[in-house]
Amino acid sequence: MATTTQALNLLVKHTQLKSVSLPFPYRSVTRFVWGDVPTYAIIQAVDAQGYFTHYTAMHLHGLTDQIPKAIYFNVEQPATGGGGSLTQGGIDRAFKGKCRVTNNVIKFRDVTIHKVNGQNTGRLGVESLRTADGSAVAVTNLERTLIDIAVRPIYSGGVAEVANAYKAAAEKVSGNRLTTYLKSLNYTYPYHQVIGYYMERAGTYSESQIKKIRAIPREFDFYLTYQIKNPSYNEEWRLFTPQGF
């Protein structure tokens, strides 16, 4: 009697069943698909609870004119304890260094897949969406996407692309939902200052959209991104930004 592996090998050899290998450095994945399956559908099959995020979510929501060659797929970590106390010196030291990024990256077809292990959020703000290639996928919604790209511009095309996304999203954003999500995520760092800055900088948000973000106290100086050289300082948001940005 044939083993499961032998049976699968026979099916791959004699039918339209295909074996697709996704050799991530951490937890390599193999999936079996029937016929020609779109890229997004294959990546979604890596983890049923995973979802597309950052630059990929920007693209799927029409917030960038670029066609990114990098795809970001988030599989949340198990719940852990909260962060520690915050000091100005700690913030300054952290943001003078490099931003931590995932090394769980592979080339697949014509894209680079970044498998991100983000914090446990209970899939906050994740919705279903059908892509242009017909794949049914999970993706962060508009407000969650705007938060994620402000927190990790390195996964989102950089600060200029993030600024453009905020401008493009203005007419569809719920300021209440954005603030509710931000409070639920409970970041140690004051990312509300980054988000408020992007919203105000866009010039396309109403005061009613920004007011709840504006109402959150700004107790520390903060940074738009990591390793800014010769930064400018925005007094309103207590935020260091790249010179000339």
C-alpha positions, 0 to 999 in steps of 0.5 A: 500500500502506497504511503501518503508521500508516494501517493502525492508524488504520483498525483504530482507526476500524473495530474494537475496537482503541483507541489509549491515550496516556500523555503522560509529560513524559519519554518519552511512551508510546502503547499499542494495546489491544483493547476495554476494558482495565483501568487496571493492565494498561495501566500495566504495558504501559508497560514489561514490566520495570516494577513497581508499588511504594510506596503501590500495592504497599501497596494490592495487598498489603492493607496500607492501608484507603485506596483510593489515587488515585495509582499508583506504577510503577517502571522501574529506572535502568541500574546506576550506581556506589555512593554516597559516604561518610557524615557526620553533617553531610551527613545533617543537611543532606540531611534538612533539605531537601526530598525529591526526587520524580519529576516524571514524572506524568500524570493518567489516567482517575481516577488520577494515575500517578507513573512512578518511575525507582528505583535498579537492583536487578535487580528485587529482591523483585518478584513476579507478582500478579493485581489485583482488576480481573483484570490480571496485574502485577508488584509488589514483594513484602511485604518489599521493599514495607516497605523502599521505603515506609520509604525514601520515605514521600512515595510511600506516604501519609506516615509514619502510613500507613507505620506502619499498614502495618508493623503490618498486615504483621507476621504475614507478614513474614520478618525474614531476607528483609527484612534480606537485601534491605536489605543487597542494596540497599546504601543509603548512608543507614542506613534500617535504623534507620527500619525497626527503629523501625517494627517496634518501634513496631508492637508486633506483631513478635517479637524473632526478626523484629527481631533481624537489623535490630537487629544492624546498627550504628547509627553516625549519628543519622538521620531518619524523613522529611525536613523534620521540625520540632521533632522528638522523638529515639528513643535506641534507634534514634538516630532523629528523628521528628515530635513526638507521632508 
